[in-house]
Amino acid sequence: MYEKRTAGIRWSMEYLDAYLMEEKKRKFPLLPETGRPKRFTDADGEVEITFVLLPSRWLKRPKKLEKRLIRMNRRHPPEGMVWYEDRLREKLPEPALYAEALSGKSLPGMFWMTRFYREQPFRENLIVLLPELDEEEPERLLMGQAAWMQEFLGEDYGRLNGLLLVSAAVPERAGSLSLTEDYAYYRHIYQDTGLPVIGAGMLPEYFRRKAPEGTVCVDARLEGKAPFRCLPEKTIYLDMASDVERKRLLYAKRRDVCYRSARMYLDTFVRKRYNTNRCK
């Protein structure tokens, strides 16, 4: 049985800790800085951000910077995801990145992936390169991916004309096949709109011939190259894992494809909220 979930209503707050370097003109440049980290919180109906402003001099000693951040996180444990501005990410070794979604080790939380996707311009065709999950048996993997799709897409499928799911559980030699009858959520989509859910082990080459500017491709895999040869022209490509190699490949081979990553989205989101607070 398909369990319909309430769409558009959140019963809990999403939390994000954002670490930035404090930009401040010193009145007496020859005197050493004595500033300490500053914290302030900004909240709306869905997201509460705690901004942590660090003295710029901390960047000069990366090892000490890492120890300071670890102590700060012990004193104020993050309630959700952690975001670091670029200058901090460049100085910190990988283990110091508490936000694994921003270090390429895991996907962002479902809240952020869903929000990232829904804020894109509408495209009638949706391709999803499904996450690997912790399942080896193909049938169990497909079941887990169907649950993931239900959480990710929910009831937001009404205007779609095409929905293709690429899964490692589908043999590549099988080509495209219908997933509609085997999984309750996909059956619900078909019964509600008449839209069949198609599965494949790889993105078919003929997809390249689909109409330009009509496709969004969501890549929710942690590993794997972008299927640049098969993407329709001017596809919006949403890379949830923010993989640098995918970005480089698409920029080199498919400059018509609009590459966007979850990291880019979060960077813009945090900066916008921070600048709004500075102007208050």
N, C-alpha and C positions, 0 to 999 in steps of 0.2 A: 504493500500500500504506500502511496505517495503521501508524505507528510508536508502539507503546505505551510510555509513559514511566513510570518508577518514581514512584509517589505516596507522599508522606509521608516521604521520606528526603532530607535535604539534605547535600550533600557539601562545602559551603563556608559560611563565616560571612557574615552580612549586617551591614554596618557603618553606624552612624549617629552623626554628631556633633551634640550638643545644646548650644546656647548659652543660658544662663540668667543672670539678674541675681542676684548673691549677696545674700541677705537676712541682715543681720547687725546686731545692736545694738552700737553703739559705746560703749565705757566712758567716753570723754571726748568728748561731742558737739561741743564747740567746737574741737577739733583737727581738722585736715584728714585725709582718708583717705590712706593710703599703700599700700593693698593692691594686689596684682597679680592677674591672672587665675590661677585654680586649675583643675587638670585631674585627673580621676580616671576610671577605666574600670570598667564593669560588664558582665559577659558571662554568657549562659546558653547553651543548646545551639544556638540559632539566631542570636541577635542580640548584637552587641557595641556598647555605647553608650559613647562618650567624652563625659563631661559637662565643659563649659567654663564655669566660674563667673566672671562679669565684675563688677568693682566697680560699684556702683550710680551712682557719680558720673560714669561714662562716658556716661550717658544725657543729661547736660546739654549735651554738645557733639556733635551728630549727625554733622557733617562729619569731626571727628576720630575719632569712633567708627567710621565707615566705613573710614577709612585704617588704623586699628588692626586691624580685623577682616581686611582684605585682607593686611596683614603677617602676622597670625597664621596665615591660611590658606596663605600661601607657606611659612611656617616648618614648619607641620604640615598638609600637604595632606590633605583629607578622602579617606578610602578608599571612602566610600559617600555616602548622602544627608546633607544638613545640615538641621537643624531650629533655628528661632529662636523664642524665646518672644514673646508678643504685643507687649510693650513694645519689644523690639528691632525687630520687623517694622514697627511704626509709625514708628520713627525712621529706618530705612534706606530709601534710594531703591531702586527696583526692580532696577537692575543689581547691587546689592550682595547680592541674595538668591541665594546659590549653589544653594540647594535650589529649582530651578525648579518642582518639583511643588507647592511651597507658595506659589508666586507666580502660579499659574494659567497658566504658559507650557508646561507639559508634564505628563504623567501621572506618578504615583509609579512606582517600580520594580514589576515584576510580583510580586515577593515580597510587597510591602506591599499591593497590590491584592487578591491572593489571600487573604492573612491577614485583611484587613479584611472580605472577603465571608464567609469561613468562620467568623468569630466572631459572625455575626448569627444570630438565631433562625431555625430552619428554616422555609421557606415552600415549598409544593409547586410553585408557578409561578415561573419565572425569565424575566425580560425583560432583554435586554442591548442597549443602544444602543451599537453597535459604534464603535470608534475610526476616524478617517478614514484614517490611515496615509498613506504617500507614494506612492499609486498613483492614476492617473487612469482607466485602462481598467477598466471594471466587473468583468470576469472576474478580472483580476489582483488587484483590490481584495478581491473575495470570497475568493480563495484566501489572501490575506494575513490576512484577518479569521478564516478558519477556523483558520489556524496560531495566531493570537492566542487564539482560544477554546480550542484544545487546551492551550495553555500556562496559560491562566487557570483553566479548569474541570477539566482533566485527567480523572481517573476519578470525580470528585465529582458524579455525575449520577444515581446509582442510585435515589434516592427522589423525583426530580422527576416531576411529572405533565404539565408543560407547559414548553416551551423555545422562546421567540420571540426572534429576532434581528432588530433593526432596522438596516438598512444603507443608506447613501447610494447604493450600487451597484444597489439594487433600485428600479425606477421606481415611484413612488407609485401610478400608475394600475393597476399589476399586481396590487394587493391582496396577499393572503397567498399564498405559494407554498412548496412543499417544497424544502428544500436537501439532503435526506437522500441522494439518489442521486449527487449531483455531487461530493461531497467526502468523502474517506476517513474523516476523524474523525467526521463526522456519520453516515456509514454504520455506523461502529463503535458509536456510541451506539444506533442503531436495532437493530442485530443483537444487542447486549448486553441491551437493556431493552425494546425495542419502542417507544421514545419517538421520534416523528418530530421533526425539527428544522425549524421553520417560519421563513421569512424574509419581511420586509416593508420597504417604503420608509418607512413611518410607522406609529406605533402605532394599530391600528384602534380606532374609537370604541366598538365593542361590548365591548372589554375592560373598560370601566367597570362592566359588569354582572356581572363575575366575583365570586365569593364574597369577602367582606371578610376581611382578615388572612391572605390566602393567597398573596401575591405579593411578590417582591423585584425591584426594578428597578435594574440596574446601569447607570449612565450613564458611559461611557468616552470620551465626546466632549470635545474641547477647547472647542468652541463649540456654540451652539444652545440654545434654550429647553427647559425641562422640559415634557413633554407632559401638562400638568396635567388637561386635560379627559378624557383617556382612561385614566388610572390607576385601577385598582380601589380600592375603599375601604380605607383603613388599609394601603396599600402601604408597605413599607420602601424608601426611595429612597436609593441609595448613589451619591453624586456624587464620582467619582474625581478630577475636575479642581478640586473645591472652588470652584465658580463662585458668586460672591456673588449674581448676578442670579437664578440658579436658586433659591437659597435664599429670596430675597425673594419671588419669584413663587409658590412653593409655600406659603410662610407666608401670603401674601395671598389666594390662591385655593383652597388645599386644606389646611386646617389638620388634616384627618384623616390626611394623609400624613406619615409619619415620615421627615424629612429628616436624613441623616447624610453627612458629607463625610470624605474621606481626611484632611484637615487636622485635623478634630475628633478623628478616631481617633488620629492620631499625637500630638496634644496630650495626650490622655488616657494613651496608652501611655508617653510620655516622663515625664510628671508622676508617674505611678504608680511607675515604676522609680526616679525620683529620690527620691521620698518614702520608698520602701523602703530605699534606701541611707542616707538621713539618719537613719533609725530604728535602723540596725544598731549 
